[in-house]
């Protein structure tokens, strides 16, 4: 007798006034029609752009512990926040021997067609990364040609006279380091140095 696949269902909505019940119902029915056993349902009510999601994090942890043979989702954008995020997850699933099915897109990595699309997604993600890197490189080159300052602006140096006033304000006016930084329009680090060094400019 063929072993039934253990399926982990993942659903997500963005706001509290939405419900994952419709997604869960459709996915559960699909799993039953395929002869799969749903062992766990993971869900999140959170923006898909968030780096960390409790339900998704737990799903990935349980997959690493081999508690599921297949992950079933309603749609790509319910699961991943970007193509690159989706690809990383699919690569992780592949390493763990876990299959992935998206119902809306009809993607099933257990099939030849699904694996082909996985390969295409990988190529798209690689192209996306190279295009971003190229845009960043060209942007830096253009900025340099135009004489623009790259990186964080230099910290404004305090004069000897300003250091004296900083120390006086610190002792007499009892101003905090942050208040002093705001007053003298410089960084907390510059104020810290000014209040600890002995009569030297920074």
N, C-alpha and C positions, 0 to 999 in steps of 0.2 A: 504493500500500500504506500502510495506517494505521500511524503510528509507535507503537511499543510504549512504554508508560509505564515510566520508570525509578523503581523503588520502593526506598525506604529503610525497613527494618524496625527498629523499636525495641522491645526487651524489657527487663524489669526484675524482679528478685526482691529481697527485703529482707535475706536472710541467706546466708552462705556454704554452708549445708547444703541450700539450694534450688538449682534449676537453671532456666535459661532455655530449655533444649532443647525442652520441650513447646510453649512459646509459639512458638518459632522454627519448629518443624516445622509447626504448624497455620497460621501466617501464610504460610510459604513455599508450602504447598499451595494456600491461598486465592489467593495472587498468581498462581500457575501457572494455576489455573482461570479467572482473569480475563484471562489473556493478558498479564500484566505481567512485566517483567524485574527481578528483585531485584538491585540493584547494590551494596548495602551493608547490613550488619547491625550495629546499634549496641546495646550492652547495658550494664546497670549492676547491680551487686550492692550495693545501698545503700537506706536508708530513703527512701520516697517523699516524706517531709517535708523532706528536705534541699534547701536553696536551690540548691546547685550539684551537678551530677552529671556526671562526665567524659563518659560516653557521650551523654547528652542534649545537653550543651554542644557536643560535636563534631557531632552531628546538626544542630543549629541553625546552626552555622558553615557546614557543607557545603551546607545548603539555601540559605543566603544567597549561596553561590557557584554556585547553580543546578545542583548535582550530583544532584538528584533532582526528579522531577515529582510524587511522592506519598509521604506518610509513612503507614506502616501499623503499627498497634499492636493488641495483643490486647484491651486494656480501658483505659478512661479512667484508672482509678487506677494503672495501670502506667506511665502517661505523665505525668499532671499531679497535683500535690499538692492542688489545690483547683479549684473552678469558675472562680474569677478567673484562676488560673494557666493553665487550659485555654483560657479565652477569649483571654487575651493571646497565647498560642501560635498559636491559630487565626487571630487577626487578623494576626499576623506572617506566617503561611503565606499568607494571602489576599493580602497586599501583595506577596509574592514570587511569586505565581502557583503555589504548591504546594498540592496537594489533601491532604486528611486523611481517613483511614479507620480507624474503630475496629471491629474484627471482632465483639466480644461485643455491643456496643450497636447494631451495624448502622448506624453513622453514616458517611456518605460525602458530603463537602462538594462532590463533583463533580455531585451530583444535586440536583434541586429540593427534595426532602424533607430532604436533609442540610443545605442552605443555610437552610431554614426553622428547623430545630433549632438551627443556629448562631445565628440571630437570637433565638430563645427563650433560649438560654444567655446571650446578651448582656444581655437584659432582666433575667434572674435575677441576673446578676452586678451590674448597676446597682442593683437593688433591695437586694441584700446590702450593697453599699457605703453606700447611703443609710441603711439600718437601723442599721449599725454607727456611722455618724456621728451619728445621732440619739441612740443609746444613750450615746455619749461625751458629747454636749452635755448631756443630761439628768443624767448622772452628775456632771458638773462643777457644774451649777446646784444640785443637791441638796447637794453637798459645801460649796458656798459658803453656802447657807442654814443649814447646820448648823455653820458656823464652822470647818470643817476646813482645815488647811494644805494648799495645793496646791503641787505641785512638790517639789523637793528641800528637806529641812530646812536651816535656816541653819547655817553653821559655828559651833561654839562658840568664843567669843572667849576668848583667854588673858589673864589679868590680868598686871600688871607683875611681880608676884612669881613667877608661873608662868613668864614669859618668862626671868627670871633663872635659874630652876631648869633650864629647857630648855637654856639655853646652857651651864650648868655640866655637865649630863649629857652634852651633846654633846662638850665638851672633855675632861672628866675621866673619865667612864665610857665614852667612845667609842661611844655609842649611835647607831645609824643613824637617819635621818629617820623611817623606817617604825616602828622601835621606839619612838621618841619620840611619834609620833602615837598609837600604841596605849597607851602609858603615860599620856598626858595626855588621851586620849579626844577627839581632834580630828583634823583632816584633815592630809594631807601638806603641802598648800599653806600651812595656818596655821603648821605647824612650820617650813617653808621661810622664811616671812616672819619668824618669831620669831628665827631664827638668823642672819638677814642684816641686819635693821634695828637701829639703834642705840638701845637702851633705850626703846623705845616699845611701847605695847600694841597688839595687833592685834584 
